[in-house]
Amino acid sequence: CMKALVFQGKKMLFRREVVLALGSSLTGPIWAQEKKDKKWDVIVVGSGVAGLSAACAALQNGAHNVLILEKGPIVGGHSILSTGYVAGIDRKRQEKQGIVDSPELMLQNMLEIGGNKNDVSLAKIVCYQSESTINWLEELGIKWDDRIFQTVAGLHPRSHITGLVRAGHDYVMTLLQYALKHGAKLNLRTRVLDLIEMDGKVIGVNIQNPSGSVSKLFSRTVILATGGFTANVSLRMKYDSRLGPEFPTTANPFGKNFDGATGDGLIMAQKIGAATKDVEYLQLIPFWGGRLLDYVGGDIYVNIIGKRFVNEAASWKEVSDAILLQPQREIWAITDAQSQKGASLGIKLINKVIKKANSIEEMASEMKVSPQTLRQTIDFYNQNAKKGKDPIFGKNIFTQTIDRPPYYFGKEKLGVHFCCGGIKFNQLAEVVKTDGDIIPGLYVCGEASGGPHGHDRLGGVALMSAFVFGKIAGIQASKFRNL
């Protein structure tokens, strides 16, 4: 179908850009070019922003031989598909917009969204290191937009982005280029099957080569940055029985493309005694339908009879729980000509996921709802948007009214988006065993880990947490010696 073709075309573009970034490094398997007794300083499993941050930090802190393994055909995992909002304190930019913020407020927001189920020590690290991480990423080459946004479920304006079109791609390619320039090696289509242990320490990995053969790679340390398990239906149903195959992932909404989020890191770490944390908390969001915005205040959600039913600025858990209660679990997302739309607009218009209308009555006709009901809903919303207060659902963030045609609208359903939990780890990104000890030589970061988020994640913090603990994992791994 056209949706799949367009989406596949984007992936082919990513592949071409990756090849250009790598030059000749994809000409053959890396280990075939190395001596058989090669011992890596650090092996990073996964090439999303967590893994790439770890590789960059390891190289900056004395690691010389860093190998990045990616089971997919392209780098980036879910990160490269991300809309890319990164929550973090940034006084130099926030103050220009009159925004008052602090690590304490960010932590308060994380705990509120997380239902106070967060590991506070880990959440605190994310918040208190967010500003230095924003600056570190800038030093690596990431160019932030000077505007600060309040992303959906973000609770406060502190989110950064490089641009509204392909921010996740920007992060992946910038970090990848830095890592390769400073000596890291990358191998695609290489699946890590298991961790190798000796005397209770992790000393390498068993891999499946692109040819299908199996090899061993030895390393002083291994960093698991394998992402979550949203694409593993049986595993996610083990932890949340509601999430059957009828729910697609937001990374592969039409089931036509590669989605590597199958919980590989979680599975292999558990085999050697790793504990888990918060694995039962998986996040659902509306993503590949009518929703065009990732910031708060420029759109509304209505049910199939044309009435609002939720505060659009609430946490994703609150929004998704409300959608699950709607008839057919479907909603309409509506915005207008004034809003700043993301990269998906063109694709969604081509595929008729999004429609345009020049009046509320024309939109109501397309939606098959009462024009009087929809008019009342939008007029009442606009009256309160001008006052800055929603008396029904408590929304208090408005960037605009919704009254300038053409209107953009489309149906939305929920997709499985993010694993709030995973492998248990500590403040040094070390993997923690079920008995409370650590597994020497093994680190974890990004969506493969569990602890900072609680039962839901603050908007923009998934990427920030990946950057923060990716950096910590890289630093710690570069210092560890077990061979």
Number of C-alpha atoms within 10 A of each C-alpha: 8 10 17 16 12 15 16 15 12 13 18 13 10 19 15 12 14 19 13 10 16 16 10 9 14 14 8 11 17 14 16 8 8 10 8 11 8 12 19 19 25 30 30 28 27 30 32 32 32 37 37 33 32 39 37 26 23 29 24 16 14 13 22 16 20 28 25 26 24 26 22 18 15 21 28 26 26 23 23 24 18 19 22 26 29 27 31 29 26 22 16 9 16 19 12 11 13 9 14 14 17 16 18 12 14 26 19 16 21 29 24 18 26 23 14 16 17 26 18 17 12 20 23 21 17 27 26 18 18 24 18 14 21 21 14 16 17 13 10 16 16 20 15 16 13 14 16 24 22 22 24 23 24 28 20 23 23 27 25 26 25 21 18 18 17 18 23 25 22 21 27 25 23 19 25 29 18 18 26 20 12 15 16 23 21 22 24 20 18 23 22 24 17 19 22 18 15 9 7 12 19 22 25 24 22 16 20 18 18 16 9 11 8 14 13 17 20 22 24 24 30 28 28 30 33 31 33 30 29 29 24 18 19 16 17 25 15 12 14 15 12 11 20 14 13 10 18 21 25 24 26 20 19 14 13 13 14 15 19 22 22 19 21 22 29 24 17 16 23 14 12 18 16 22 22 22 20 24 26 18 23 23 20 27 20 22 21 23 21 27 29 25 24 24 25 25 23 23 24 23 25 22 21 18 17 23 19 20 18 21 19 25 26 20 21 22 20 16 20 20 15 14 25 15 11 14 11 11 16 18 28 22 22 25 29 22 15 16 19 13 19 17 15 21 18 12 15 20 15 13 15 14 18 25 20 20 17 13 15 18 16 14 23 19 13 14 19 12 17 14 18 12 14 21 18 14 16 21 15 12 20 18 13 18 20 13 11 15 16 19 10 12 14 13 19 18 21 19 16 19 21 22 16 14 15 17 21 23 26 25 22 23 22 24 23 24 23 24 30 28 28 28 29 26 27 17 14 16 28 24 29 24 19 14 9 12 13 22 20 21 25 26 31 38 33 30 28 27 33 28 24 29 28 26 23 30 30 25 28 25 24 23 23 28 29 29 29 26 27 31 26 23 31 34 23 20 31 25 14 16 12 13 12
